[in-house]
């Protein structure tokens, strides 16, 4: 086979350190755009970026040129440095260690996009912890809950 081809849609989820609710109306649009820009620069086409006060969702097309772990490392380290320049209230900003990465069937892209767009409404009914546990259970991922929230 002479060509390397792939089309891997991935839904990334990660939260702020200690799930602090610091992603407010003042910073969220700019932060989501910045996260999308990091993905774009790494040739991981961002399809939808969003989230809520203590976490972020990114739906993107994973480039064949970067490992998933490296993508997350670049997203989190660059955005953490950037957000600290946005005001004294963000000087102690950090992302929590770890992340969730879930494959997305191409036929479900619109469903996941809408899910990410509707985060504010969604989290009026369900906490981030409930949401994340639902993802882990849906994908049959084994986990030890005592390590999930550190």
Beta strands, then each sheet from edge to edge (+ up, - down):
strand 1: 8-15
strand 2: 46-52
strand 3: 55-62
strand 4: 100-104
sheet 1: 2+ 3- 1+ 4-
end
